[in-house]
Amino acid sequence: VTGVQTCALPISVLESGRTVGVKVGLVESEGRGGDVTVDWGFDIATASVNDALGRPVPGREVTLAGRSTTLYLRRFGWACLDLRFPGHAGAGE
């Protein structure tokens, strides 16, 4: 993780009993907002910022570059990312 100090909690996304991605909550925990880049260590097909109910949040952008994502977190802000593996990109389509 580069940028501001964050905490992450991953949750597997299952479809028909198979893991097709993860949902990850990121929280800015140091009191200073900024861009956050995370290298996840696995390939990502799609990435979206969702609300607590899993709906895409209009105006919240996440940049995807191979195995990493970058997004802005405001001071003490949070974001729920929906990351889908290649071949299972249903979340952002």
Kinemage of the C-alpha trace (Angstrom):
@kinemage 1
@onewidth
@group {chain A} dominant
@subgroup {mainchain}
@vectorlist {calphas} color= white
{ca val a 1} P 0.000 0.000 0.000
{ca thr a 2} L 1.354 3.420 -0.915
{ca gly a 3} L -0.165 6.798 -0.176
{ca val a 4} L -2.065 7.323 3.050
{ca gln a 5} L -2.243 4.869 5.961
{ca thr a 6} L -5.054 2.352 5.411
{ca cys a 7} L -6.573 -0.793 6.896
{ca ala a 8} L -8.098 -3.497 4.676
{ca leu a 9} L -10.570 -6.342 5.298
{ca pro a 10} L -11.105 -8.780 2.386
{ca ile a 11} L -14.268 -10.835 1.844
{ca ser a 12} L -14.497 -13.507 -0.875
{ca val a 13} L -17.107 -13.119 -3.632
{ca leu a 14} L -18.668 -16.472 -4.498
{ca glu a 15} L -20.729 -17.463 -7.528
{ca ser a 16} L -21.935 -21.067 -7.808
{ca gly a 17} L -19.536 -22.017 -5.027
{ca arg a 18} L -16.460 -20.586 -6.790
{ca thr a 19} L -14.428 -17.601 -5.676
{ca val a 20} L -14.652 -15.021 -8.473
{ca gly a 21} L -13.274 -11.986 -6.657
{ca val a 22} L -12.997 -10.146 -3.383
{ca lys a 23} L -14.662 -7.199 -1.699
{ca val a 24} L -12.238 -5.113 0.309
{ca gly a 25} L -12.992 -2.273 2.677
{ca leu a 26} L -10.273 0.382 2.879
{ca val a 27} L -10.197 2.933 5.705
{ca glu a 28} L -7.877 5.954 5.904
{ca ser a 29} L -6.669 5.734 9.479
{ca glu a 30} L -4.086 8.495 9.910
{ca gly a 31} L -6.204 11.603 9.419
{ca arg a 32} L -4.795 12.746 6.090
{ca gly a 33} L -6.490 12.081 2.780
{ca gly a 34} L -4.802 11.284 -0.497
{ca asp a 35} L -4.344 8.773 -3.272
{ca val a 36} L -3.959 5.151 -2.182
{ca thr a 37} L -2.312 2.563 -4.414
{ca val a 38} L -2.555 -1.113 -3.475
{ca asp a 39} L -0.650 -3.921 -5.205
{ca trp a 40} L -2.956 -6.869 -4.573
{ca gly a 41} L -0.590 -9.621 -5.758
{ca phe a 42} L -3.192 -11.135 -8.102
{ca asp a 43} L -4.616 -10.234 -11.511
{ca ile a 44} L -7.724 -8.035 -11.504
{ca ala a 45} L -10.191 -7.771 -14.404
{ca thr a 46} L -12.481 -5.084 -12.952
{ca ala a 47} L -12.497 -2.828 -9.916
{ca ser a 48} L -15.338 -0.630 -8.696
{ca val a 49} L -16.134 1.419 -5.589
{ca asn a 50} L -19.430 0.269 -4.070
{ca asp a 51} L -21.617 1.345 -1.174
{ca ala a 52} L -22.313 -0.879 1.838
{ca leu a 53} L -25.095 -2.643 -0.112
{ca gly a 54} L -22.815 -3.468 -3.052
{ca arg a 55} L -24.138 -0.811 -5.450
{ca pro a 56} L -21.643 1.208 -7.544
{ca val a 57} L -21.017 4.692 -6.147
{ca pro a 58} L -21.387 7.395 -8.820
{ca gly a 59} L -18.400 9.707 -9.074
{ca arg a 60} L -16.001 7.419 -7.163
{ca glu a 61} L -13.253 6.373 -9.518
{ca val a 62} L -10.701 3.625 -9.116
{ca thr a 63} L -7.804 3.239 -11.540
{ca leu a 64} L -6.842 -0.326 -12.414
{ca ala a 65} L -3.324 -1.138 -13.633
{ca gly a 66} L -2.639 -4.876 -13.803
{ca arg a 67} L -2.464 -6.071 -10.207
{ca ser a 68} L -2.841 -2.671 -8.546
{ca thr a 69} L -5.587 -0.129 -7.924
{ca thr a 70} L -5.425 3.563 -7.089
{ca leu a 71} L -8.204 5.646 -5.585
{ca tyr a 72} L -8.609 8.753 -3.461
{ca leu a 73} L -9.574 8.426 0.206
{ca arg a 74} L -10.514 11.556 2.121
{ca arg a 75} L -9.405 12.115 5.699
{ca phe a 76} L -10.786 9.211 7.816
{ca gly a 77} L -12.780 8.130 4.743
{ca trp a 78} L -13.562 4.618 3.605
{ca ala a 79} L -14.248 2.805 0.354
{ca cys a 80} L -15.557 -0.656 -0.431
{ca leu a 81} L -13.812 -2.074 -3.507
{ca asp a 82} L -15.282 -4.907 -5.559
{ca leu a 83} L -12.386 -6.648 -7.330
{ca arg a 84} L -13.105 -9.386 -9.877
{ca phe a 85} L -10.654 -11.947 -11.197
{ca pro a 86} L -10.111 -12.402 -14.957
{ca gly a 87} L -12.921 -14.479 -16.459
{ca his a 88} L -15.331 -13.328 -13.732
{ca ala a 89} L -15.723 -9.618 -14.407
{ca gly a 90} L -19.462 -9.347 -13.792
{ca ala a 91} L -19.243 -6.620 -11.138
{ca gly a 92} L -18.294 -3.697 -13.327
{ca glu a 93} L -19.972 -4.768 -16.556
